[in-house]
Amino acid sequence: MNIVLNGNRSALAGSTLSGTSRNIICSMGVNNSYLEDQFDIARGLTDQTADTNNDDYVSYSEAYWKERTIEEVLVQGPILIG
């Protein structure tokens, strides 16, 4: 199961939802203050350059890492739990 959360408290909820059967993508790290949310998993899912294993399918994980690369120039630090 994949859960994509965003907003001011997304990282705070992520740790309580974590489990072996799911991956949780949060738009910011637990120690980040709220800024306008720049993390956009939908953008990553539709960006074919995110397909790092060249299987013509962009997974949530690949989309996360693509968005993470974009976010590294900003203050937000999106996290992947799972």
PDB file of N, CA, C and O in Angstrom:
ATOM      1  N   MET A   1       0.843  -1.170   0.000  1.00  0.00           N
ATOM      2  CA  MET A   1       0.000   0.000   0.000  1.00  0.00           C
ATOM      3  C   MET A   1       0.888   1.233   0.000  1.00  0.00           C
ATOM      4  O   MET A   1       1.872   1.293   0.738  1.00  0.00           O
ATOM      5  N   ASN A   2       0.553   2.197  -0.807  1.00  0.00           N
ATOM      6  CA  ASN A   2       1.296   3.449  -0.870  1.00  0.00           C
ATOM      7  C   ASN A   2       0.408   4.582  -0.394  1.00  0.00           C
ATOM      8  O   ASN A   2      -0.737   4.701  -0.829  1.00  0.00           O
ATOM      9  N   ILE A   3       0.919   5.401   0.480  1.00  0.00           N
ATOM     10  CA  ILE A   3       0.199   6.564   0.967  1.00  0.00           C
ATOM     11  C   ILE A   3       1.047   7.783   0.677  1.00  0.00           C
ATOM     12  O   ILE A   3       2.212   7.845   1.072  1.00  0.00           O
ATOM     13  N   VAL A   4       0.480   8.737   0.003  1.00  0.00           N
ATOM     14  CA  VAL A   4       1.192   9.977  -0.278  1.00  0.00           C
ATOM     15  C   VAL A   4       0.540  11.069   0.556  1.00  0.00           C
ATOM     16  O   VAL A   4      -0.641  11.370   0.380  1.00  0.00           O
ATOM     17  N   LEU A   5       1.291  11.647   1.442  1.00  0.00           N
ATOM     18  CA  LEU A   5       0.789  12.695   2.318  1.00  0.00           C
ATOM     19  C   LEU A   5       1.486  13.998   1.974  1.00  0.00           C
ATOM     20  O   LEU A   5       2.633  13.992   1.526  1.00  0.00           O
ATOM     21  N   ASN A   6       0.809  15.107   2.179  1.00  0.00           N
ATOM     22  CA  ASN A   6       1.510  16.373   2.025  1.00  0.00           C
ATOM     23  C   ASN A   6       0.934  17.390   2.991  1.00  0.00           C
ATOM     24  O   ASN A   6      -0.159  17.204   3.527  1.00  0.00           O
ATOM     25  N   GLY A   7       1.654  18.436   3.205  1.00  0.00           N
ATOM     26  CA  GLY A   7       1.211  19.485   4.100  1.00  0.00           C
ATOM     27  C   GLY A   7       2.086  19.597   5.328  1.00  0.00           C
ATOM     28  O   GLY A   7       3.089  18.895   5.458  1.00  0.00           O
ATOM     29  N   ASN A   8       1.707  20.465   6.210  1.00  0.00           N
ATOM     30  CA  ASN A   8       2.532  20.831   7.347  1.00  0.00           C
ATOM     31  C   ASN A   8       2.856  19.667   8.279  1.00  0.00           C
ATOM     32  O   ASN A   8       3.954  19.623   8.834  1.00  0.00           O
ATOM     33  N   ARG A   9       1.938  18.729   8.466  1.00  0.00           N
ATOM     34  CA  ARG A   9       2.138  17.670   9.447  1.00  0.00           C
ATOM     35  C   ARG A   9       2.377  16.302   8.822  1.00  0.00           C
ATOM     36  O   ARG A   9       2.307  15.288   9.517  1.00  0.00           O
ATOM     37  N   SER A  10       2.653  16.257   7.544  1.00  0.00           N
ATOM     38  CA  SER A  10       2.773  14.965   6.874  1.00  0.00           C
ATOM     39  C   SER A  10       3.872  14.089   7.451  1.00  0.00           C
ATOM     40  O   SER A  10       3.667  12.886   7.611  1.00  0.00           O
ATOM     41  N   ALA A  11       5.018  14.647   7.765  1.00  0.00           N
ATOM     42  CA  ALA A  11       6.116  13.841   8.289  1.00  0.00           C
ATOM     43  C   ALA A  11       5.832  13.360   9.704  1.00  0.00           C
ATOM     44  O   ALA A  11       6.266  12.275  10.092  1.00  0.00           O
ATOM     45  N   LEU A  12       5.108  14.157  10.470  1.00  0.00           N
ATOM     46  CA  LEU A  12       4.768  13.752  11.824  1.00  0.00           C
ATOM     47  C   LEU A  12       3.866  12.525  11.808  1.00  0.00           C
ATOM     48  O   LEU A  12       3.997  11.652  12.665  1.00  0.00           O
ATOM     49  N   ALA A  13       2.961  12.448  10.851  1.00  0.00           N
ATOM     50  CA  ALA A  13       2.061  11.293  10.745  1.00  0.00           C
ATOM     51  C   ALA A  13       2.770  10.078  10.178  1.00  0.00           C
ATOM     52  O   ALA A  13       2.396   8.947  10.488  1.00  0.00           O
ATOM     53  N   GLY A  14       3.779  10.288   9.359  1.00  0.00           N
ATOM     54  CA  GLY A  14       4.449   9.182   8.681  1.00  0.00           C
ATOM     55  C   GLY A  14       4.985   8.113   9.606  1.00  0.00           C
ATOM     56  O   GLY A  14       4.830   6.923   9.329  1.00  0.00           O
ATOM     57  N   SER A  15       5.604   8.505  10.682  1.00  0.00           N
ATOM     58  CA  SER A  15       6.203   7.513  11.575  1.00  0.00           C
ATOM     59  C   SER A  15       5.157   6.649  12.257  1.00  0.00           C
ATOM     60  O   SER A  15       5.427   5.483  12.545  1.00  0.00           O
ATOM     61  N   THR A  16       3.982   7.178  12.521  1.00  0.00           N
ATOM     62  CA  THR A  16       2.936   6.381  13.168  1.00  0.00           C
ATOM     63  C   THR A  16       2.233   5.450  12.198  1.00  0.00           C
ATOM     64  O   THR A  16       1.598   4.484  12.621  1.00  0.00           O
ATOM     65  N   LEU A  17       2.333   5.723  10.908  1.00  0.00           N
ATOM     66  CA  LEU A  17       1.698   4.887   9.891  1.00  0.00           C
ATOM     67  C   LEU A  17       2.643   3.856   9.304  1.00  0.00           C
ATOM     68  O   LEU A  17       2.222   3.009   8.516  1.00  0.00           O
ATOM     69  N   SER A  18       3.919   3.914   9.676  1.00  0.00           N
ATOM     70  CA  SER A  18       4.891   3.025   9.045  1.00  0.00           C
ATOM     71  C   SER A  18       4.634   1.575   9.407  1.00  0.00           C
ATOM     72  O   SER A  18       4.114   1.274  10.481  1.00  0.00           O
ATOM     73  N   GLY A  19       5.002   0.685   8.507  1.00  0.00           N
ATOM     74  CA  GLY A  19       4.831  -0.743   8.730  1.00  0.00           C
ATOM     75  C   GLY A  19       5.505  -1.519   7.619  1.00  0.00           C
ATOM     76  O   GLY A  19       5.903  -0.941   6.608  1.00  0.00           O
ATOM     77  N   THR A  20       5.638  -2.810   7.794  1.00  0.00           N
ATOM     78  CA  THR A  20       6.347  -3.623   6.807  1.00  0.00           C
ATOM     79  C   THR A  20       5.561  -3.795   5.515  1.00  0.00           C
ATOM     80  O   THR A  20       6.143  -4.158   4.493  1.00  0.00           O
ATOM     81  N   SER A  21       4.263  -3.547   5.531  1.00  0.00           N
ATOM     82  CA  SER A  21       3.448  -3.778   4.339  1.00  0.00           C
ATOM     83  C   SER A  21       3.171  -2.515   3.541  1.00  0.00           C
ATOM     84  O   SER A  21       2.374  -2.540   2.604  1.00  0.00           O
ATOM     85  N   ARG A  22       3.819  -1.405   3.900  1.00  0.00           N
ATOM     86  CA  ARG A  22       3.514  -0.166   3.194  1.00  0.00           C
ATOM     87  C   ARG A  22       4.721   0.739   3.069  1.00  0.00           C
ATOM     88  O   ARG A  22       5.678   0.656   3.839  1.00  0.00           O
ATOM     89  N   ASN A  23       4.645   1.597   2.082  1.00  0.00           N
ATOM     90  CA  ASN A  23       5.613   2.676   1.905  1.00  0.00           C
ATOM     91  C   ASN A  23       4.866   3.979   2.077  1.00  0.00           C
ATOM     92  O   ASN A  23       3.756   4.138   1.568  1.00  0.00           O
ATOM     93  N   ILE A  24       5.461   4.898   2.782  1.00  0.00           N
ATOM     94  CA  ILE A  24       4.832   6.191   3.015  1.00  0.00           C
ATOM     95  C   ILE A  24       5.767   7.273   2.503  1.00  0.00           C
ATOM     96  O   ILE A  24       6.945   7.310   2.859  1.00  0.00           O
ATOM     97  N   ILE A  25       5.244   8.138   1.681  1.00  0.00           N
ATOM     98  CA  ILE A  25       6.017   9.248   1.154  1.00  0.00           C
ATOM     99  C   ILE A  25       5.471  10.524   1.779  1.00  0.00           C
ATOM    100  O   ILE A  25       4.292  10.846   1.626  1.00  0.00           O
ATOM    101  N   CYS A  26       6.325  11.237   2.475  1.00  0.00           N
ATOM    102  CA  CYS A  26       5.931  12.487   3.129  1.00  0.00           C
ATOM    103  C   CYS A  26       6.588  13.653   2.404  1.00  0.00           C
ATOM    104  O   CYS A  26       7.707  13.541   1.903  1.00  0.00           O
ATOM    105  N   SER A  27       5.881  14.759   2.359  1.00  0.00           N
ATOM    106  CA  SER A  27       6.379  15.893   1.589  1.00  0.00           C
ATOM    107  C   SER A  27       7.472  16.682   2.276  1.00  0.00           C
ATOM    108  O   SER A  27       8.117  17.520   1.646  1.00  0.00           O
ATOM    109  N   MET A  28       7.694  16.427   3.567  1.00  0.00           N
ATOM    110  CA  MET A  28       8.778  17.122   4.255  1.00  0.00           C
ATOM    111  C   MET A  28       9.222  16.304   5.455  1.00  0.00           C
ATOM    112  O   MET A  28       8.464  15.491   5.984  1.00  0.00           O
ATOM    113  N   GLY A  29      10.433  16.524   5.870  1.00  0.00           N
ATOM    114  CA  GLY A  29      10.955  15.832   7.036  1.00  0.00           C
ATOM    115  C   GLY A  29      10.334  16.363   8.317  1.00  0.00           C
ATOM    116  O   GLY A  29       9.798  17.471   8.348  1.00  0.00           O
ATOM    117  N   VAL A  30      10.412  15.568   9.368  1.00  0.00           N
ATOM    118  CA  VAL A  30       9.787  15.926  10.641  1.00  0.00           C
ATOM    119  C   VAL A  30      10.378  17.202  11.233  1.00  0.00           C
ATOM    120  O   VAL A  30       9.712  17.890  12.006  1.00  0.00           O
ATOM    121  N   ASN A  31      11.613  17.523  10.880  1.00  0.00           N
ATOM    122  CA  ASN A  31      12.261  18.708  11.442  1.00  0.00           C
ATOM    123  C   ASN A  31      12.127  19.945  10.555  1.00  0.00           C
ATOM    124  O   ASN A  31      12.713  20.983  10.863  1.00  0.00           O
ATOM    125  N   ASN A  32      11.373  19.857   9.469  1.00  0.00           N
ATOM    126  CA  ASN A  32      11.194  20.999   8.575  1.00  0.00           C
ATOM    127  C   ASN A  32      10.048  21.884   9.034  1.00  0.00           C
ATOM    128  O   ASN A  32       9.038  21.395   9.539  1.00  0.00           O
ATOM    129  N   SER A  33      10.210  23.186   8.858  1.00  0.00           N
ATOM    130  CA  SER A  33       9.107  24.099   9.136  1.00  0.00           C
ATOM    131  C   SER A  33       8.254  24.217   7.880  1.00  0.00           C
ATOM    132  O   SER A  33       8.707  23.897   6.781  1.00  0.00           O
ATOM    133  N   TYR A  34       7.048  24.666   8.043  1.00  0.00           N
ATOM    134  CA  TYR A  34       6.134  24.735   6.912  1.00  0.00           C
ATOM    135  C   TYR A  34       6.548  25.810   5.923  1.00  0.00           C
ATOM    136  O   TYR A  34       6.752  26.970   6.280  1.00  0.00           O
ATOM    137  N   LEU A  35       6.665  25.400   4.691  1.00  0.00           N
ATOM    138  CA  LEU A  35       6.845  26.316   3.572  1.00  0.00           C
ATOM    139  C   LEU A  35       5.821  25.909   2.527  1.00  0.00           C
ATOM    140  O   LEU A  35       5.219  24.842   2.640  1.00  0.00           O
ATOM    141  N   GLU A  36       5.617  26.720   1.532  1.00  0.00           N
ATOM    142  CA  GLU A  36       4.729  26.298   0.457  1.00  0.00           C
ATOM    143  C   GLU A  36       5.218  24.955  -0.058  1.00  0.00           C
ATOM    144  O   GLU A  36       6.401  24.796  -0.359  1.00  0.00           O
ATOM    145  N   ASP A  37       4.321  23.994  -0.160  1.00  0.00           N
ATOM    146  CA  ASP A  37       4.689  22.624  -0.489  1.00  0.00           C
ATOM    147  C   ASP A  37       5.085  22.492  -1.962  1.00  0.00           C
ATOM    148  O   ASP A  37       4.246  22.604  -2.856  1.00  0.00           O
ATOM    149  N   GLN A  38       6.369  22.254  -2.196  1.00  0.00           N
ATOM    150  CA  GLN A  38       6.887  22.114  -3.558  1.00  0.00           C
ATOM    151  C   GLN A  38       6.938  20.658  -4.019  1.00  0.00           C
ATOM    152  O   GLN A  38       7.118  20.389  -5.207  1.00  0.00           O
ATOM    153  N   PHE A  39       6.784  19.726  -3.093  1.00  0.00           N
ATOM    154  CA  PHE A  39       6.866  18.309  -3.423  1.00  0.00           C
ATOM    155  C   PHE A  39       5.595  17.887  -4.142  1.00  0.00           C
ATOM    156  O   PHE A  39       4.494  18.088  -3.628  1.00  0.00           O
ATOM    157  N   ASP A  40       5.737  17.304  -5.331  1.00  0.00           N
ATOM    158  CA  ASP A  40       4.576  16.943  -6.145  1.00  0.00           C
ATOM    159  C   ASP A  40       4.790  15.547  -6.729  1.00  0.00           C
ATOM    160  O   ASP A  40       5.397  15.399  -7.790  1.00  0.00           O
ATOM    161  N   ILE A  41       4.290  14.528  -6.033  1.00  0.00           N
ATOM    162  CA  ILE A  41       4.488  13.146  -6.474  1.00  0.00           C
ATOM    163  C   ILE A  41       3.832  12.900  -7.839  1.00  0.00           C
ATOM    164  O   ILE A  41       4.332  12.096  -8.626  1.00  0.00           O
ATOM    165  N   ALA A  42       2.722  13.583  -8.124  1.00  0.00           N
ATOM    166  CA  ALA A  42       2.058  13.407  -9.419  1.00  0.00           C
ATOM    167  C   ALA A  42       2.960  13.879 -10.557  1.00  0.00           C
ATOM    168  O   ALA A  42       2.981  13.273 -11.629  1.00  0.00           O
ATOM    169  N   ARG A  43       3.695  14.946 -10.326  1.00  0.00           N
ATOM    170  CA  ARG A  43       4.651  15.436 -11.333  1.00  0.00           C
ATOM    171  C   ARG A  43       5.723  14.376 -11.578  1.00  0.00           C
ATOM    172  O   ARG A  43       6.074  14.090 -12.722  1.00  0.00           O
ATOM    173  N   GLY A  44       6.241  13.795 -10.492  1.00  0.00           N
ATOM    174  CA  GLY A  44       7.257  12.758 -10.627  1.00  0.00           C
ATOM    175  C   GLY A  44       6.756  11.513 -11.345  1.00  0.00           C
ATOM    176  O   GLY A  44       7.490  10.899 -12.119  1.00  0.00           O
ATOM    177  N   LEU A  45       5.495  11.137 -11.086  1.00  0.00           N
ATOM    178  CA  LEU A  45       4.921   9.944 -11.710  1.00  0.00           C
ATOM    179  C   LEU A  45       4.718  10.099 -13.208  1.00  0.00           C
ATOM    180  O   LEU A  45       4.712   9.108 -13.940  1.00  0.00           O
ATOM    181  N   THR A  46       4.553  11.335 -13.671  1.00  0.00           N
ATOM    182  CA  THR A  46       4.334  11.561 -15.103  1.00  0.00           C
ATOM    183  C   THR A  46       5.606  11.958 -15.841  1.00  0.00           C
ATOM    184  O   THR A  46       5.573  12.192 -17.049  1.00  0.00           O
ATOM    185  N   ASP A  47       6.721  12.037 -15.128  1.00  0.00           N
ATOM    186  CA  ASP A  47       7.997  12.422 -15.728  1.00  0.00           C
ATOM    187  C   ASP A  47       8.780  11.167 -16.113  1.00  0.00           C
ATOM    188  O   ASP A  47       9.303  10.473 -15.241  1.00  0.00           O
ATOM    189  N   GLN A  48       8.864  10.875 -17.396  1.00  0.00           N
ATOM    190  CA  GLN A  48       9.537   9.654 -17.845  1.00  0.00           C
ATOM    191  C   GLN A  48      11.028   9.641 -17.536  1.00  0.00           C
ATOM    192  O   GLN A  48      11.647   8.577 -17.547  1.00  0.00           O
ATOM    193  N   THR A  49      11.612  10.790 -17.262  1.00  0.00           N
ATOM    194  CA  THR A  49      13.028  10.792 -16.886  1.00  0.00           C
ATOM    195  C   THR A  49      13.224  10.191 -15.495  1.00  0.00           C
ATOM    196  O   THR A  49      14.356   9.899 -15.109  1.00  0.00           O
ATOM    197  N   ALA A  50      12.149  10.003 -14.741  1.00  0.00           N
ATOM    198  CA  ALA A  50      12.228   9.371 -13.421  1.00  0.00           C
ATOM    199  C   ALA A  50      12.368   7.858 -13.529  1.00  0.00           C
ATOM    200  O   ALA A  50      12.729   7.206 -12.549  1.00  0.00           O
ATOM    201  N   ASP A  51      12.089   7.286 -14.697  1.00  0.00           N
ATOM    202  CA  ASP A  51      12.144   5.834 -14.912  1.00  0.00           C
ATOM    203  C   ASP A  51      13.601   5.378 -14.990  1.00  0.00           C
ATOM    204  O   ASP A  51      14.156   5.233 -16.078  1.00  0.00           O
ATOM    205  N   THR A  52      14.207   5.155 -13.836  1.00  0.00           N
ATOM    206  CA  THR A  52      15.635   4.847 -13.793  1.00  0.00           C
ATOM    207  C   THR A  52      15.981   3.424 -14.200  1.00  0.00           C
ATOM    208  O   THR A  52      17.121   3.160 -14.584  1.00  0.00           O
ATOM    209  N   ASN A  53      15.026   2.498 -14.128  1.00  0.00           N
ATOM    210  CA  ASN A  53      15.329   1.117 -14.532  1.00  0.00           C
ATOM    211  C   ASN A  53      14.856   0.819 -15.954  1.00  0.00           C
ATOM    212  O   ASN A  53      14.940  -0.322 -16.410  1.00  0.00           O
ATOM    213  N   ASN A  54      14.364   1.831 -16.647  1.00  0.00           N
ATOM    214  CA  ASN A  54      13.976   1.739 -18.060  1.00  0.00           C
ATOM    215  C   ASN A  54      12.967   0.626 -18.353  1.00  0.00           C
ATOM    216  O   ASN A  54      13.086  -0.075 -19.358  1.00  0.00           O
ATOM    217  N   ASP A  55      11.975   0.468 -17.473  1.00  0.00           N
ATOM    218  CA  ASP A  55      10.936  -0.531 -17.724  1.00  0.00           C
ATOM    219  C   ASP A  55       9.648   0.108 -18.257  1.00  0.00           C
ATOM    220  O   ASP A  55       8.605  -0.544 -18.312  1.00  0.00           O
ATOM    221  N   ASP A  56       9.724   1.377 -18.647  1.00  0.00           N
ATOM    222  CA  ASP A  56       8.596   2.155 -19.178  1.00  0.00           C
ATOM    223  C   ASP A  56       7.482   2.365 -18.164  1.00  0.00           C
ATOM    224  O   ASP A  56       6.339   2.628 -18.540  1.00  0.00           O
ATOM    225  N   TYR A  57       7.807   2.249 -16.879  1.00  0.00           N
ATOM    226  CA  TYR A  57       6.846   2.452 -15.802  1.00  0.00           C
ATOM    227  C   TYR A  57       7.536   3.242 -14.693  1.00  0.00           C
ATOM    228  O   TYR A  57       8.601   2.847 -14.218  1.00  0.00           O
ATOM    229  N   VAL A  58       6.939   4.345 -14.285  1.00  0.00           N
ATOM    230  CA  VAL A  58       7.503   5.143 -13.202  1.00  0.00           C
ATOM    231  C   VAL A  58       6.835   4.712 -11.898  1.00  0.00           C
ATOM    232  O   VAL A  58       5.642   4.942 -11.701  1.00  0.00           O
ATOM    233  N   SER A  59       7.597   4.094 -11.023  1.00  0.00           N
ATOM    234  CA  SER A  59       7.068   3.634  -9.737  1.00  0.00           C
ATOM    235  C   SER A  59       6.996   4.801  -8.749  1.00  0.00           C
ATOM    236  O   SER A  59       7.562   5.868  -8.988  1.00  0.00           O
ATOM    237  N   TYR A  60       6.293   4.580  -7.639  1.00  0.00           N
ATOM    238  CA  TYR A  60       6.247   5.608  -6.596  1.00  0.00           C
ATOM    239  C   TYR A  60       7.652   5.915  -6.085  1.00  0.00           C
ATOM    240  O   TYR A  60       7.994   7.072  -5.837  1.00  0.00           O
ATOM    241  N   SER A  61       8.450   4.882  -5.933  1.00  0.00           N
ATOM    242  CA  SER A  61       9.809   5.078  -5.439  1.00  0.00           C
ATOM    243  C   SER A  61      10.635   5.914  -6.413  1.00  0.00           C
ATOM    244  O   SER A  61      11.348   6.827  -5.998  1.00  0.00           O
ATOM    245  N   GLU A  62      10.541   5.606  -7.701  1.00  0.00           N
ATOM    246  CA  GLU A  62      11.278   6.381  -8.705  1.00  0.00           C
ATOM    247  C   GLU A  62      10.790   7.833  -8.732  1.00  0.00           C
ATOM    248  O   GLU A  62      11.590   8.761  -8.841  1.00  0.00           O
ATOM    249  N   ALA A  63       9.484   8.017  -8.633  1.00  0.00           N
ATOM    250  CA  ALA A  63       8.932   9.375  -8.616  1.00  0.00           C
ATOM    251  C   ALA A  63       9.400  10.125  -7.381  1.00  0.00           C
ATOM    252  O   ALA A  63       9.711  11.314  -7.450  1.00  0.00           O
ATOM    253  N   TYR A  64       9.450   9.421  -6.237  1.00  0.00           N
ATOM    254  CA  TYR A  64       9.928  10.053  -5.005  1.00  0.00           C
ATOM    255  C   TYR A  64      11.358  10.548  -5.183  1.00  0.00           C
ATOM    256  O   TYR A  64      11.662  11.691  -4.841  1.00  0.00           O
ATOM    257  N   TRP A  65      12.239   9.705  -5.711  1.00  0.00           N
ATOM    258  CA  TRP A  65      13.651  10.097  -5.849  1.00  0.00           C
ATOM    259  C   TRP A  65      13.816  11.222  -6.857  1.00  0.00           C
ATOM    260  O   TRP A  65      14.701  12.064  -6.700  1.00  0.00           O
ATOM    261  N   LYS A  66      12.977  11.253  -7.894  1.00  0.00           N
ATOM    262  CA  LYS A  66      13.017  12.366  -8.850  1.00  0.00           C
ATOM    263  C   LYS A  66      12.626  13.672  -8.155  1.00  0.00           C
ATOM    264  O   LYS A  66      13.291  14.695  -8.317  1.00  0.00           O
ATOM    265  N   GLU A  67      11.537  13.624  -7.378  1.00  0.00           N
ATOM    266  CA  GLU A  67      11.097  14.808  -6.652  1.00  0.00           C
ATOM    267  C   GLU A  67      12.096  15.194  -5.567  1.00  0.00           C
ATOM    268  O   GLU A  67      12.316  16.379  -5.316  1.00  0.00           O
ATOM    269  N   ARG A  68      12.688  14.219  -4.939  1.00  0.00           N
ATOM    270  CA  ARG A  68      13.689  14.484  -3.898  1.00  0.00           C
ATOM    271  C   ARG A  68      14.862  15.268  -4.491  1.00  0.00           C
ATOM    272  O   ARG A  68      15.379  16.193  -3.866  1.00  0.00           O
ATOM    273  N   THR A  69      15.271  14.891  -5.692  1.00  0.00           N
ATOM    274  CA  THR A  69      16.360  15.593  -6.377  1.00  0.00           C
ATOM    275  C   THR A  69      15.981  17.058  -6.612  1.00  0.00           C
ATOM    276  O   THR A  69      16.806  17.952  -6.424  1.00  0.00           O
ATOM    277  N   ILE A  70      14.743  17.300  -7.020  1.00  0.00           N
ATOM    278  CA  ILE A  70      14.269  18.666  -7.236  1.00  0.00           C
ATOM    279  C   ILE A  70      14.260  19.432  -5.920  1.00  0.00           C
ATOM    280  O   ILE A  70      14.643  20.601  -5.875  1.00  0.00           O
ATOM    281  N   GLU A  71      13.827  18.777  -4.852  1.00  0.00           N
ATOM    282  CA  GLU A  71      13.687  19.429  -3.548  1.00  0.00           C
ATOM    283  C   GLU A  71      15.021  19.721  -2.876  1.00  0.00           C
ATOM    284  O   GLU A  71      15.071  20.559  -1.976  1.00  0.00           O
ATOM    285  N   GLU A  72      16.090  19.072  -3.273  1.00  0.00           N
ATOM    286  CA  GLU A  72      17.364  19.246  -2.587  1.00  0.00           C
ATOM    287  C   GLU A  72      17.897  20.663  -2.675  1.00  0.00           C
ATOM    288  O   GLU A  72      18.739  21.056  -1.867  1.00  0.00           O
ATOM    289  N   VAL A  73      17.425  21.433  -3.638  1.00  0.00           N
ATOM    290  CA  VAL A  73      17.859  22.824  -3.727  1.00  0.00           C
ATOM    291  C   VAL A  73      17.004  23.722  -2.835  1.00  0.00           C
ATOM    292  O   VAL A  73      17.302  24.905  -2.670  1.00  0.00           O
ATOM    293  N   LEU A  74      15.937  23.152  -2.258  1.00  0.00           N
ATOM    294  CA  LEU A  74      15.048  23.902  -1.381  1.00  0.00           C
ATOM    295  C   LEU A  74      15.282  23.480   0.065  1.00  0.00           C
ATOM    296  O   LEU A  74      16.130  22.630   0.336  1.00  0.00           O
ATOM    297  N   VAL A  75      14.544  24.064   0.979  1.00  0.00           N
ATOM    298  CA  VAL A  75      14.701  23.763   2.400  1.00  0.00           C
ATOM    299  C   VAL A  75      13.975  22.486   2.781  1.00  0.00           C
ATOM    300  O   VAL A  75      14.378  21.805   3.724  1.00  0.00           O
ATOM    301  N   GLN A  76      12.906  22.148   2.061  1.00  0.00           N
ATOM    302  CA  GLN A  76      12.138  20.955   2.392  1.00  0.00           C
ATOM    303  C   GLN A  76      12.962  19.702   2.175  1.00  0.00           C
ATOM    304  O   GLN A  76      13.810  19.654   1.284  1.00  0.00           O
ATOM    305  N   GLY A  77      12.717  18.705   2.978  1.00  0.00           N
ATOM    306  CA  GLY A  77      13.383  17.425   2.821  1.00  0.00           C
ATOM    307  C   GLY A  77      12.376  16.298   2.845  1.00  0.00           C
ATOM    308  O   GLY A  77      12.167  15.691   3.895  1.00  0.00           O
ATOM    309  N   PRO A  78      11.733  15.992   1.703  1.00  0.00           N
ATOM    310  CA  PRO A  78      10.747  14.920   1.677  1.00  0.00           C
ATOM    311  C   PRO A  78      11.368  13.606   2.110  1.00  0.00           C
ATOM    312  O   PRO A  78      12.558  13.387   1.887  1.00  0.00           O
ATOM    313  N   ILE A  79      10.592  12.732   2.721  1.00  0.00           N
ATOM    314  CA  ILE A  79      11.117  11.479   3.235  1.00  0.00           C
ATOM    315  C   ILE A  79      10.307  10.294   2.737  1.00  0.00           C
ATOM    316  O   ILE A  79       9.117  10.421   2.446  1.00  0.00           O
ATOM    317  N   LEU A  80      10.951   9.156   2.640  1.00  0.00           N
ATOM    318  CA  LEU A  80      10.325   7.898   2.260  1.00  0.00           C
ATOM    319  C   LEU A  80      10.480   6.948   3.433  1.00  0.00           C
ATOM    320  O   LEU A  80      11.600   6.667   3.859  1.00  0.00           O
ATOM    321  N   ILE A  81       9.373   6.453   3.957  1.00  0.00           N
ATOM    322  CA  ILE A  81       9.394   5.506   5.073  1.00  0.00           C
ATOM    323  C   ILE A  81       8.919   4.167   4.542  1.00  0.00           C
ATOM    324  O   ILE A  81       7.834   4.081   3.966  1.00  0.00           O
ATOM    325  N   GLY A  82       9.694   3.146   4.720  1.00  0.00           N
ATOM    326  CA  GLY A  82       9.264   1.821   4.279  1.00  0.00           C
ATOM    327  C   GLY A  82      10.317   1.098   3.519  1.00  0.00           C
ATOM    328  O   GLY A  82      10.097  -0.032   3.083  1.00  0.00           O
TER     329      GLY A  82
END
